[in-house]
């Protein structure tokens, strides 16, 4: 069985299309699949929308992406796990490639990434460079990561000491368990954060993290880009 695990916090605007894309891809696979949404203390209709799409909803109150992913994995019944962010759309091609990679013995992997919608010019320039950098380094992007259950358990799951960049730590941990691949196929993730925050604001947040060192990723209060709860259309950065 393949388990799709989607962590979500107040994602009523986007989670429907995410789950629909997963369901469409899963229907074309020749094996059983399950869809799990870890609803991390949402105050909107995220859980109701997930249930309407046939997902099994796991309700937690953690407000941490790594912990929400791990909670979903604990309830998963599949031998292969595919983690998809709630604002990310997968294709049949990328899901099939992930499954085939695991069937051929990969412990885990990630994919290329495209941004949805119009994004600032600096992001258009940086996106292909970041994809190449992550592929060269053998790292999964945060919005899409897959692995076998055996490798996930051996790696100890996502590091819950981290409130961001946990996918980098997980990529490194999975490499110690076996082959890790970054697919040529791409997922499409929301460009909303790049539209909501100015380039100056993004640079300031990243600079604070770099100056703080590893401990900067262990304090949620420093990570507005991930945890502020702002949503596109309600508050736009100037």
Buried (B, 14 or more C-beta within 10 A) or exposed (E): EBBBBBBBBBBBBBBBBBBEBBBBBBEEEEEEBBBBBBBBEBEBBBBEBBEEBEBBBBEBEBBBBBBBBBBBBEBBEBEBBBBBBBBBBBBBBBBBBBBEBBEEEBBBBBBBBBBBEEBBEEBEEBBEEEBEEBBEEBBBBBBBBBBBBEBBEBBEBBBBEBBBBBBBBBBBBBBEBBBBBBBEBBBBBBBBBBBBBBBEBBEBBEEEBEEEEEEBBBEBEBBBBBBEEBBBEEEEBE
